[in-house]
Amino acid sequence: MVKIQGPQSEYDRLDALVHELVAEHGLHLDLTGWTRKTYDVYDGDGRHPQRKLLVRVESFATTNGEVEVFDEAGMGLAEAIATRLEAEFGVAEAVVVRKSR
């Protein structure tokens, strides 16, 4: 069966969710990919040579609910994203995974 994407796809909804929460936390977002997107959140913008990767969200988080945290400073954002994934995408239990880089 072919799935037809509506005017507001789950990818559009995830984009809006991540952009909104990153802005609320005053962080910088780097988005890569087209069909499989990766949202990398940093504490500084691209001009800052010592910026740290805090959080990563992959587009498939809409189904598996996984949010990766690379630095403790990103924990608040990661928890907020995980909570919204559960509420808006029907994820049974989102998971915040601590990673090291």
PAGULO-749698 format. One record per residue: residue number from 1; x, y, z of N, C-alpha, C in turn. Coordinates in nm, 2 decimals. Atoms other than C-alpha are relative to their C-alpha. Last residue first. Example, Ala and Ser with C-alpha at 12.3 -4.5 7.8 and 13.67 -1.06 7.14 Angstrom:
<rs>
nr n_px n_py n_pz ca_px ca_py ca_pz c_px c_py c_pz
2 -0.09 -0.11 0.00 1.37 -0.11 0.71 -0.08 0.11 0.08
1 0.09 -0.12 0.00 1.23 -0.45 0.78 0.09 0.12 0.00
</rs>
This chain:
<rs>
nr n_px n_py n_pz ca_px ca_py ca_pz c_px c_py c_pz
101 -0.05 -0.03 0.13 3.19 1.20 2.17 0.15 0.01 0.01
100 -0.13 -0.08 -0.02 3.01 1.04 2.45 0.06 0.02 -0.14
99 -0.11 0.04 0.09 2.65 0.93 2.44 0.12 0.08 0.04
98 -0.12 -0.08 -0.02 2.36 0.95 2.69 0.11 -0.06 -0.09
97 -0.12 0.08 -0.01 2.04 0.81 2.54 0.12 0.09 0.02
96 -0.12 -0.09 0.01 1.71 0.98 2.61 0.12 -0.08 0.02
95 -0.12 0.04 -0.07 1.43 0.73 2.53 0.11 0.11 -0.02
94 -0.12 -0.06 0.05 1.07 0.80 2.43 0.12 -0.03 0.09
93 -0.10 -0.04 -0.10 0.81 0.56 2.55 0.12 0.05 -0.07
92 0.04 0.06 -0.13 0.49 0.48 2.37 0.09 0.04 0.11
91 -0.11 0.08 -0.05 0.56 0.72 2.08 -0.03 -0.05 0.14
90 0.05 0.13 -0.05 0.22 0.85 1.97 0.11 -0.10 0.04
89 -0.02 0.11 0.10 0.37 1.12 1.75 -0.04 -0.13 0.05
88 0.04 -0.04 0.13 0.26 1.44 1.93 0.01 -0.11 -0.11
87 0.13 -0.06 0.01 0.26 1.35 2.30 -0.05 0.02 -0.15
86 0.11 0.08 -0.06 0.54 1.10 2.31 -0.14 0.06 -0.03
85 0.01 0.11 0.09 0.76 1.30 2.07 -0.11 -0.10 0.05
84 0.09 -0.04 0.11 0.68 1.61 2.28 -0.01 -0.11 -0.10
83 0.13 -0.02 -0.05 0.82 1.45 2.60 -0.10 0.03 -0.12
82 0.05 0.14 -0.03 1.13 1.33 2.42 -0.15 0.01 0.04
81 0.03 0.06 0.13 1.19 1.68 2.28 -0.06 -0.14 0.02
80 0.11 -0.07 0.06 1.16 1.84 2.62 -0.04 -0.06 -0.13
79 0.12 0.04 -0.07 1.38 1.57 2.78 -0.12 0.07 -0.06
78 0.03 0.14 0.03 1.65 1.63 2.52 -0.13 -0.05 0.06
77 0.05 0.00 0.14 1.63 2.01 2.56 -0.04 -0.14 -0.04
76 0.13 -0.06 -0.01 1.68 1.98 2.94 -0.07 0.00 -0.14
75 0.10 0.09 -0.05 1.96 1.73 2.89 -0.14 0.06 0.01
74 0.11 0.02 0.09 2.16 1.95 2.65 -0.11 -0.09 0.06
73 0.07 -0.12 0.03 2.40 2.09 2.91 -0.12 -0.01 -0.09
72 0.10 -0.03 -0.10 2.48 1.74 3.02 -0.08 0.13 -0.02
71 -0.05 -0.08 -0.10 2.67 1.68 2.69 -0.12 0.03 0.10
70 -0.14 0.01 0.00 2.63 1.42 2.42 0.06 0.09 0.11
69 -0.06 -0.12 -0.07 2.26 1.36 2.45 0.15 -0.03 0.01
68 -0.13 0.02 -0.06 2.08 1.13 2.20 0.06 0.13 0.06
67 -0.07 -0.13 0.00 1.71 1.14 2.15 0.13 -0.02 0.06
66 -0.14 -0.02 -0.05 1.53 0.82 2.06 0.05 0.14 -0.02
65 -0.01 -0.09 -0.11 1.15 0.81 2.02 0.14 0.02 0.06
64 -0.07 0.07 -0.11 1.15 0.50 1.80 0.01 0.09 0.12
63 0.05 0.14 -0.02 0.87 0.61 1.55 0.07 -0.07 0.12
62 0.15 0.00 -0.01 0.90 0.99 1.53 -0.06 -0.14 0.02
61 0.04 -0.02 -0.14 1.27 0.95 1.62 -0.15 0.01 0.01
60 0.07 0.12 -0.05 1.32 0.82 1.27 -0.04 0.01 0.14
59 0.14 -0.01 0.04 1.41 1.18 1.17 -0.08 -0.12 0.04
58 0.01 0.05 0.13 1.73 1.16 1.38 -0.15 0.00 -0.04
57 0.13 0.07 0.02 1.78 1.37 1.69 0.00 -0.04 -0.15
56 0.02 0.04 0.14 2.12 1.48 1.82 -0.14 -0.08 -0.01
55 0.11 0.09 0.03 2.19 1.68 2.13 -0.01 -0.04 -0.15
54 0.07 0.03 -0.12 2.48 1.87 2.29 -0.10 -0.11 -0.02
53 0.12 0.07 0.04 2.75 1.90 2.02 -0.07 -0.04 0.13
52 0.02 0.14 -0.04 3.00 2.15 2.16 -0.13 -0.06 -0.05
51 0.14 0.04 -0.03 3.12 2.47 2.01 -0.01 -0.14 0.03
50 0.01 0.09 -0.12 3.49 2.55 2.04 -0.14 -0.05 0.03
49 -0.08 0.12 0.02 3.55 2.71 1.70 -0.01 -0.11 0.11
48 -0.07 0.02 -0.12 3.25 2.95 1.72 0.09 -0.13 -0.01
47 -0.12 -0.08 -0.01 3.15 3.06 1.38 0.09 -0.02 0.12
46 -0.11 0.06 0.09 2.91 2.77 1.33 0.13 0.09 0.00
45 0.02 0.01 0.14 2.70 2.88 1.63 0.12 -0.04 -0.08
44 -0.04 -0.12 0.07 2.74 2.79 1.99 -0.03 -0.01 -0.15
43 0.01 -0.11 -0.09 2.58 2.54 2.23 0.05 0.14 -0.06
42 -0.13 -0.04 -0.05 2.52 2.29 1.95 -0.03 0.12 0.10
41 0.02 -0.12 -0.08 2.21 2.09 1.84 0.13 0.04 0.07
40 -0.10 -0.01 -0.10 2.24 1.84 1.56 -0.01 0.13 0.07
39 0.01 -0.13 -0.07 1.92 1.75 1.38 0.11 0.00 0.11
38 -0.07 0.00 -0.12 1.98 1.47 1.13 0.00 0.14 0.06
37 -0.07 -0.12 -0.06 1.74 1.42 0.85 0.06 -0.03 0.13
36 -0.04 0.04 -0.14 1.66 1.11 0.65 0.08 0.11 0.06
35 0.11 0.10 -0.04 1.47 1.23 0.34 0.03 -0.05 0.14
34 0.12 -0.04 0.07 1.68 1.55 0.29 -0.11 -0.09 0.04
33 0.08 0.10 0.06 1.99 1.54 0.51 -0.12 0.05 -0.07
32 -0.06 0.06 0.11 2.16 1.78 0.75 -0.10 -0.11 -0.06
31 0.08 0.10 0.06 2.02 2.03 1.00 0.06 -0.06 -0.13
30 -0.05 0.03 0.14 2.24 2.23 1.22 -0.08 -0.12 -0.05
29 0.04 0.12 0.06 2.06 2.39 1.52 0.07 -0.01 -0.14
28 -0.02 -0.01 0.15 2.21 2.65 1.75 -0.03 -0.14 -0.06
27 -0.11 0.08 0.06 2.08 2.69 2.11 0.01 0.02 -0.15
26 -0.11 -0.09 0.04 1.87 2.95 2.29 0.12 -0.07 -0.06
25 -0.12 0.02 -0.09 1.66 2.70 2.48 0.12 0.08 -0.04
24 0.04 -0.03 -0.14 1.33 2.83 2.33 0.12 -0.02 0.09
23 0.01 -0.15 -0.02 1.49 2.84 1.98 -0.03 0.03 0.14
22 -0.13 -0.05 0.00 1.59 2.47 2.01 0.01 0.15 0.02
21 -0.06 0.03 -0.13 1.24 2.38 2.12 0.14 0.05 0.00
20 0.07 -0.08 -0.10 1.07 2.56 1.82 0.08 -0.02 0.14
19 -0.03 -0.15 0.02 1.31 2.43 1.56 -0.05 0.08 0.12
18 -0.14 -0.02 -0.03 1.28 2.07 1.69 0.04 0.15 -0.01
17 -0.02 0.03 -0.15 0.90 2.08 1.70 0.14 0.02 0.04
16 0.05 -0.11 -0.08 0.87 2.25 1.36 0.02 -0.02 0.15
15 -0.08 -0.12 0.02 1.10 2.00 1.19 -0.05 0.11 0.09
14 -0.12 0.01 -0.08 0.92 1.71 1.36 0.09 0.12 -0.02
13 0.03 -0.01 -0.14 0.59 1.83 1.23 0.12 -0.01 0.08
12 0.02 -0.14 -0.02 0.73 1.87 0.88 -0.03 0.03 0.14
11 -0.13 -0.07 0.01 0.86 1.52 0.89 -0.01 0.15 0.02
10 -0.07 0.02 -0.13 0.53 1.39 1.02 0.14 0.06 0.00
9 -0.05 0.13 -0.02 0.37 1.54 0.71 0.06 -0.01 0.14
8 -0.09 -0.01 -0.12 0.16 1.85 0.72 0.05 -0.13 0.03
7 -0.06 -0.13 0.00 0.00 1.88 0.37 0.10 0.02 0.12
6 0.10 -0.12 -0.01 -0.06 1.51 0.36 0.08 0.13 0.00
5 -0.04 -0.10 -0.10 0.19 1.24 0.25 -0.10 0.12 -0.01
4 0.00 -0.13 0.05 0.03 0.95 0.07 0.02 0.10 0.11
3 0.04 -0.10 -0.10 0.13 0.61 0.19 0.01 0.13 -0.07
2 -0.08 -0.13 0.01 0.13 0.35 -0.09 -0.06 0.09 0.11
1 0.08 -0.12 0.00 0.00 0.00 0.00 0.09 0.12 0.00
</rs>
